[in-house]
Amino acid sequence: MLKVLAMAMVMMVFGTTIAGAPVLQKKPNPEADRILLKVRQLQIVDQMLPVLLTKEQIKKLLPIIEKWRQKELDLEKKELEKLKEFEPKLDKALKEAIGGEQKTPRTEFTEEWLRMQNAFVLGRQVLRGSSSHEMYEKLKEICNEGQMKSVENAIDPRLFGKTDPESLTAEAKSKMWIQEVLLDRASYDILVDMSR
């Protein structure tokens, strides 16, 4: 479990898939991204192996993950369109802030940005929730009781801000594993390899 916590900390520091504003670097570092992807893949395998999914079971999960990935890409495309619509206002606010006027952004600007950012977060939460529910139903259908128990106990909910893990149902714990492991972007290629 400590391995998972340490790896999660690394991903929090270096990860970039957040609906909010990303940390900007002068130029991307593909080598670091490649290595960090391997770290994340190892974390995912570490979480998957105790569940003992068979090749046949994995093949039944892949279409749901593919559908999730497409919905996520569609959502990101919509978010980008909204960001592009917002960009002229952002440019104006930046010009006013760093130009001769040195004005801070107006409250209306900040509120609009926060509303948009909150809408992005909510959209992602809804998508993850519906996808994790569909995946949970499929897991119940194809997995035995021992596998489902492994899914339920695979992740420590405290790592994800749940202060009272005992209050979570088996379904809630399982959906947490689904969201953090199966629906992680790095899991698909691993699952494809495991299904061969």
C-alpha positions as CSV (number, residue, x, y, z in Angstrom):
1,M,0.0,0.0,0.0
2,L,2.9,2.3,0.7
3,K,4.1,1.7,-2.9
4,V,0.8,2.9,-4.2
5,L,0.8,6.0,-2.0
6,A,4.3,6.9,-3.1
7,M,3.4,6.4,-6.7
8,A,0.3,8.4,-6.3
9,M,2.3,11.3,-4.9
10,V,4.6,11.2,-7.9
11,M,1.6,11.3,-10.2
12,M,0.1,14.2,-8.3
13,V,3.3,16.1,-8.7
14,F,4.0,15.3,-12.3
15,G,0.6,14.4,-13.6
16,T,-1.1,16.8,-16.0
17,T,-4.6,15.4,-16.6
18,I,-6.6,17.9,-14.6
19,A,-9.6,19.8,-15.7
20,G,-8.2,23.0,-14.2
21,A,-5.3,25.1,-15.5
22,P,-2.2,22.9,-16.2
23,V,1.2,23.8,-15.0
24,L,3.0,25.2,-18.1
25,Q,6.5,24.3,-19.0
26,K,8.7,26.1,-21.5
27,K,8.7,22.9,-23.6
28,P,7.2,19.5,-23.1
29,N,9.4,16.7,-21.9
30,P,8.4,13.5,-23.8
31,E,11.1,11.5,-22.1
32,A,9.8,12.3,-18.6
33,D,6.2,11.6,-19.8
34,R,7.3,8.2,-21.2
35,I,8.9,7.2,-17.9
36,L,6.0,8.5,-15.8
37,L,3.6,6.6,-18.0
38,K,5.6,3.4,-17.2
39,V,5.3,4.3,-13.5
40,R,1.6,4.7,-13.8
41,Q,1.3,1.4,-15.7
42,L,3.2,-0.4,-13.0
43,Q,0.8,1.1,-10.4
44,I,-2.2,-0.1,-12.5
45,V,-0.8,-3.6,-12.9
46,D,-0.1,-3.7,-9.1
47,Q,-3.8,-2.9,-8.5
48,M,-5.1,-5.3,-11.2
49,L,-3.1,-8.5,-10.5
50,P,-4.8,-9.4,-7.2
51,V,-8.2,-9.4,-9.0
52,L,-7.0,-12.3,-11.2
53,L,-9.0,-11.2,-14.2
54,T,-8.9,-13.9,-17.0
55,K,-8.2,-13.0,-20.6
56,E,-11.8,-13.7,-21.4
57,Q,-13.0,-11.4,-18.7
58,I,-10.7,-8.6,-19.8
59,K,-12.0,-9.0,-23.4
60,K,-15.5,-8.3,-22.1
61,L,-14.3,-5.2,-20.3
62,L,-12.4,-3.6,-23.2
63,P,-15.5,-2.5,-25.1
64,I,-16.8,-0.5,-22.1
65,I,-13.4,1.1,-21.6
66,E,-13.2,1.9,-25.3
67,K,-16.6,3.6,-25.1
68,W,-15.5,5.5,-22.0
69,R,-12.3,6.7,-23.7
70,Q,-14.3,8.0,-26.7
71,K,-16.8,9.8,-24.4
72,E,-13.8,11.3,-22.5
73,L,-12.2,12.5,-25.7
74,D,-15.5,14.0,-26.9
75,L,-15.9,15.8,-23.5
76,E,-12.3,17.2,-23.8
77,K,-13.1,18.5,-27.3
78,K,-16.1,20.3,-25.9
79,E,-14.1,21.7,-23.1
80,L,-11.5,23.0,-25.6
81,E,-14.2,24.7,-27.6
82,K,-15.4,26.5,-24.5
83,L,-11.8,27.5,-23.6
84,K,-11.3,28.9,-27.1
85,E,-14.5,30.9,-26.8
86,F,-13.2,32.3,-23.4
87,E,-9.7,33.0,-24.7
88,P,-10.4,36.6,-26.1
89,K,-11.7,37.6,-22.6
90,L,-8.6,36.0,-21.1
91,D,-6.3,37.9,-23.5
92,K,-8.1,41.2,-22.6
93,A,-7.7,40.5,-18.9
94,L,-4.1,39.6,-19.3
95,K,-3.4,42.8,-21.3
96,E,-5.1,44.9,-18.7
97,A,-3.3,43.2,-15.8
98,I,0.3,43.3,-17.2
99,G,-0.1,46.3,-19.5
100,G,0.1,50.0,-18.5
101,E,-3.3,49.8,-16.6
102,Q,-2.2,47.0,-14.2
103,K,-5.8,46.1,-13.4
104,T,-6.7,42.9,-11.7
105,P,-9.5,40.9,-13.4
106,R,-13.0,42.0,-12.6
107,T,-15.2,39.9,-10.4
108,E,-17.4,39.0,-13.3
109,F,-14.4,37.6,-15.2
110,T,-13.3,35.5,-12.3
111,E,-16.8,34.2,-11.6
112,E,-17.3,33.3,-15.3
113,W,-14.0,31.4,-15.3
114,L,-14.9,29.6,-12.0
115,R,-18.3,28.6,-13.4
116,M,-16.7,27.2,-16.6
117,Q,-14.1,25.3,-14.6
118,N,-16.7,23.9,-12.2
119,A,-18.8,22.8,-15.2
120,F,-15.7,21.0,-16.6
121,V,-15.2,19.2,-13.3
122,L,-18.9,18.3,-13.0
123,G,-19.0,17.0,-16.5
124,R,-16.1,14.7,-15.8
125,Q,-17.6,13.6,-12.5
126,V,-20.9,12.7,-14.3
127,L,-19.0,10.8,-17.0
128,R,-16.9,8.9,-14.6
129,G,-19.9,8.1,-12.4
130,S,-22.0,6.7,-15.3
131,S,-19.0,4.8,-16.8
132,S,-18.0,3.3,-13.4
133,H,-21.6,2.2,-12.8
134,E,-21.7,0.4,-16.2
135,M,-18.3,-1.2,-15.5
136,Y,-19.4,-2.2,-12.0
137,E,-22.5,-4.0,-13.4
138,K,-20.3,-5.8,-16.0
139,L,-17.8,-6.8,-13.3
140,K,-20.6,-8.3,-11.2
141,E,-21.7,-10.2,-14.2
142,I,-18.4,-11.7,-15.2
143,C,-16.4,-12.0,-11.9
144,N,-16.7,-14.5,-9.1
145,E,-17.2,-13.5,-5.5
146,G,-13.5,-13.6,-4.6
147,Q,-12.6,-11.3,-7.5
148,M,-15.3,-8.8,-6.5
149,K,-13.9,-8.9,-2.9
150,S,-10.4,-8.2,-4.3
151,V,-11.8,-5.2,-6.3
152,E,-13.6,-3.9,-3.2
153,N,-10.4,-4.1,-1.1
154,A,-7.8,-3.1,-3.7
155,I,-7.6,0.6,-2.9
156,D,-7.4,2.4,0.5
157,P,-10.2,5.0,0.2
158,R,-8.2,7.3,2.6
159,L,-5.8,7.9,-0.3
160,F,-8.7,9.6,-2.1
161,G,-10.0,11.8,0.7
162,K,-12.5,9.3,2.2
163,T,-11.8,9.8,5.9
164,D,-14.1,7.0,7.1
165,P,-13.6,4.0,4.7
166,E,-15.8,1.8,6.9
167,S,-18.8,3.9,6.0
168,L,-18.4,3.1,2.3
169,T,-20.4,0.3,0.8
170,A,-18.8,-2.5,-1.2
171,E,-20.2,-1.0,-4.3
172,A,-18.7,2.4,-3.5
173,K,-15.3,0.9,-2.9
174,S,-15.5,-1.1,-6.1
175,K,-16.4,1.9,-8.1
176,M,-13.5,3.8,-6.6
177,W,-11.2,1.0,-7.9
178,I,-12.9,1.1,-11.3
179,Q,-12.4,4.9,-11.6
180,E,-8.8,4.9,-10.3
181,V,-7.6,1.8,-12.1
182,L,-9.8,0.5,-14.9
183,L,-10.8,3.9,-16.3
184,D,-7.3,5.4,-16.0
185,R,-6.0,6.4,-19.4
186,A,-2.9,4.2,-18.9
187,S,-5.0,1.0,-18.2
188,Y,-6.3,0.3,-21.7
189,D,-3.0,-0.7,-23.3
190,I,-2.2,-2.9,-20.3
191,L,-5.5,-4.6,-20.5
192,V,-5.1,-5.2,-24.2
193,D,-1.7,-6.8,-23.5
194,M,-3.2,-8.9,-20.7
195,S,-6.0,-10.1,-22.9
196,R,-3.6,-11.7,-25.4
